[in-house]
Amino acid sequence: MDETVAEYIRRTVLKIPRDEIKTMLQKWGFLSEAQLQTINFHQIKDNISQDVVQLCEENSADIKQAAVLDIIYNHIYPNKRVWSVYQMNKTGEEMDFFDLTEFKKKFKRQLRSALKNVTINFREYEDNAVWIRIAWGTPYRKPNQYKTSYVVYHSQTPYVFVSASVLKSNLPLLCQALVVASNYCDIREMELRSHSLNSLKDIVFKRYSQNFQTYYPRPLEERNVAPENEDLRIIQENRNEKERVQRVNRQIFGDGPQPKLEFAQYKLETMFKSDPKMDVLDKKEPFRCLVKFSSPHLLESLKSLAPAGMADAPLSPLLTCIPQKARNYFKIREKKGLFPGSFVSP
């Protein structure tokens, strides 16, 4: 077994929590149950990793087998990576039968036609998700197994979840290979990003409920109250306002937890209004800006603003509709023909 393969397997084992190493090795399936019985999984992780490498030496493991173990690890711990959502589009409404074998063949052929030094591995899971691991090289260097890109493609949907490598120059090659292999026409980033892969899936697959109505608070009624009853009135009004905020928040965001979204952005275009006497603008042109949001848990942060007293209830639809706007983003821009930097299949 090559020394680089042995070192990569050792480092992969070290990343796994000790209590889960045996279970993950069993899922890997490269080592027999008899071989696993010879490993003392109660010793320190470094010794466990050395024992695993020694057994892999006996089985003559190669980089393909090592990559499978890495895919299994990333599938169990997807939150270790940052994921972005991409959406692919067709020219028509026709639906093609998905052939995994043909998809793999086209993807490899397209990617390797542009870059020879690249390692590609696939693994299919029960939820129609195809996991793709790509280790990138250069025309003069072998693939770097420690700087990999991961792609999760659900074959019955136009959505692709990508965790890109450090080499961003490889992203166009990856996108081109995806549209060719899946028989789509182009692919565009949805401008949603998060460590939580499952939350991104919940958003684009609409697997959570969130209402998007706009609510308007009613002003408090003025009353003539005696001074001795004023404190009680204030307490009651505060209690009523708190209940109203909670009710409106629940109507907008729902009762369940929000998907864990960490990044979102979209473009706004509005007319700039000013006093004609000030003569600020010579022409009546729209005011354009790019709005970016980032947080460890963006939707939960927005949900907590009104109850914390940091914003009025209800929140602006520009904030509460971020997931919905991301899904509608491409429909709006497609009508306007605003798709710079898209990747089009030949």
N, C-alpha and C positions, 0 to 999 in steps of 0.2 A: 504494500500500500504506500502511496506517495506521502511524503512527510507533510505536505501542505494539507492533504485530505485528513491525515491523522490529527493535525493541529486544529483544523476546522471542526471536526467531530468533538474533540476535547472541549473546545470553547462553547459549542452548542450545548453539551451536557452540563457545563458549569452554569449556564443561564437558567436551567430548569430548577425549580424548587426541589430540594432533596426528597421530600415525601412523594413527589410526582414523577421522579425519574424512571422508576420501574414501569409505571403505567404508560408513560410516553414511549419507552423503548418497546413495550409490547405492541403499541399501536404502530410503531415503525415496522416491526415484523422482520427486520433484517437479521436479528440475532434469535436463535432458537430458544425455546423455553428452558431447555437443559443448560444452555450457556448462561442465561439470566440467573439460574439458580446458583451459579458459582460466584456471583457478585454479592458482596456484603453491602447492602444499601444503607446500613446504619453507620458506616464510617464517614469520614469527612468527604466533601464533594470532590476535592482534587484527586483523592485516591479512587473514588468511584469512576471519575472520568478516565483515569489511566487504565483501569480494568476494562472499561468499555472499548477504549482504543485498542487494547491488546486483543480482545475478542474480534474486533473489526479487522485487525491485521490477519487473523486466522481465516476470516471469510473473504479476504481480498476486497475490501470496500473501495469504491471509487467515488468521484465527486458527485455522480448521479445519486448514489445512495445517501451520501451526506446531505445533499440538497433536499431529499425527501424528508429527512429528520428535521431540517430547518423549516420546511413548509408546515409540518405538523406542529412545531413549536409556535409559529406565527399564527396558525389557525386557532390554537388554544388561547394565545395571548395577543390578539390583534391590537389591543390598546397600547402596546409598546411602540406603535408606529403612528404617524400622522397620515390620515386618509383624505383624499380629495375625490369629489364626485364628477364624473363625466357622463354626458348624454350623447348617444349616437342617433343619427337620423337617416331615414330612407327617403327616396324620391316619391315613392308610392306607398300604398297601404298594404301591399302584399306581404304575407308572412312566409318565410322560408323554413323548411324543416332543418332543425339543427343537428348536424352530424359532428360529434366531438372529434372523431378521427380526422375528418376533413379540416376542421377548425385548427387542430394542432399542426397539420401539415402546412396549411396556408400561412399560419402565424410564423412558424419556424422559417419557411422559405422566404417570406417577405423581410423578416428581421435580419436574417443571415445574408441576404442579398445586399444589404446596406452596411453590415458590420460582421466580419467573419469571426472575430474573437468575442463570442457571447455564449453563455450557458443558459439554456431554457429548460425548465421543468414544469410539469403539469400535475395537478391532483384534483380529482372530482369529488365533490361531497354531495350528501343526500338532498340538499335543498336547491339542486340545479345550479350550484355555484362551482365554477371552474377557477381554481387558484393557480396562478402562473407566477413562477419565480424566475427573474432574469438577473443574471450576474454579468456586468458589463466589462468589456475590455476596450482596448484601442487597437488600431491597425498594427501596433508594434508591441503590445503587451497582452498577456493572458487575462481572462476575466478575473476581476477582483470579487471574491466570494463574500467579502465583508461589506461591500457597497452594492446592495441588491435593490431591485424594484419589485414590488408585488402588485399583482393585478387580480381583482376578484370580479369575475364576469358572470352575471346571471343570464343564462342562455335564453330565457323566455322574456327578457326585458331589454330595453335599450340602454340600461345603466351599467356603468363600469366604475369600480372603486379602485383608485390607484394610490399606492404609497411609493413615491418616486425616489430614485437614488440621488446621491449628491450631484451627479453629473446631469444637470438639467438639459444639456444639449442632446441627450438621448431621448428626451420626452417626445419630440416630433416623430422619431423613428418608431417608438412604442405605439403612439396613436395611429400612425399609418398602418402598422401591422394589425392593429385591432380592427380597423374599419375594413381592411381587405379580407381578413379571416372570417369576419362575421357578416360580410355582404352588406354593410351599410355604406352610406355615401360620405358622411363627415362626422366629426366628433368635436364636442366643445365642453369646456369646463363649466360646471354649474355654480362655481364660486361658493361652495359649501365645504368646510374643512373641519375635521375633528379627529381626536384620538379614538373616539368610540365608533367603530365600524357599524355596530348594530343600530346605533342611534341614527346614523346617516341612512341606513336602509329603511328604518322606520319612517323617516321624513319622505324620501323619494317614492317609497312603496305605499305611502299613506296608511301606515299600520298603527297610527295613533290618532286620537280624536282631538281636534282643536277647533273652536268656533272662531269665526272671523267677522262677527257683527261689530258695529260701532255703537257705543252707548254714550248717552249724554247725561251728566249729573244734573239733578234739579237743584236750583238755589234754595238755601234755607229760608224758611218763612220768617218774617220779622214779627215779633210778638211784644206786646207790652207786659212785662213780667215784673212782679214786685221784687225789690232787692233781695229779700230773704230767700226767694225761690230761684234767684239767678244762678247760683252755684249748681243746684239740682238740674236746672234746665241745660246748663253747659255740659254737665256730666252725661245727661241723656242724649244730647245732640252728638257728643263725641262717640257715645256708644252706637247711636244710629248710623253715624258716618262710617265707623269701623265695620259695622255689619254690611253696609252698602258696598264698601270697597271689597270686602271678602266675597260678596255675592257677585259683583261685576267681574272680579278677577277669576272666579270659578266659572262664570259663563264664557269668558274669553279663552282661558287656558285649559279648562276642563279640570276634572278631579285627580287624574293620574299624574305621575311624574312626566316631565318633559324629556324629549330626546336630548342627548348630550351633544350639543352643537358648540363648537369653539370659535368658528370664524364664519362670517357672512359679509357680503358686500353687494351693492347694486347701485345703478346710476339713476340720478334724479334729474329731471328737466322741468323747470318752472319759469314763469315770467317774473322778472325783477320789477317790483313796484316801487316808485319813488315819487316825491313831490315834483310836479312839472316845473315849479319855480327854481328848483335846485339844479336842474339840467344836468343830472348825473350821467345819463346815457343819451347819446345822439340817436341811436337806433333802438327800436324795441326788439331786442334779441332775447331768446330764452337763456336763463341762467342754468348752467349745467354743473353738476358736482358728483363726485364718487363718494358714497357713504360706506364706511367700513365699520364692522362690529367685531370685537374679539373679547373672549372671556373664557375662563376654565369651564363654565357651564352657562352659555349665553342665554338660552331660553328660560332657565330657572332664575337667572339674574334679572331678566326683564319681568318675570312673574312676581319677583319680590319687591320691585320698586314701589308700587302703590301701597301695599301693606306696611312697608317701612317708612312711609311718609316722604319718600324722595321724589315722588311724581304724583300727579293727579290721576284719579281713576275716572274713566278708563284711559289706558295708554293709547297713544296715537296708533292707528292701523299700520303706519309705516314700521312700527316696532313689532306689533303682534302678528303681522302677516309675513314675517321674514321667510318661514318655510314655504308658504304658498307663493310668495313672490319669486322665490328661487325656481319653483316648478313652472311658473308662467313666464319667466324671464326670456326664455328662448322663443316662445310663441310671439311675444311682442316684438323682439328684435328681428325675428325672421320676416315679419310683415314690413318692417322698415328697411330690410336689407343691410342690417348692421351686424356683420359677423366678421370682424377682422381677425386674422390669425387662425382661421379654421384649417383643419386637415382634411383634404379631399382625396378620395381614392382614385387611382388612375382608371 
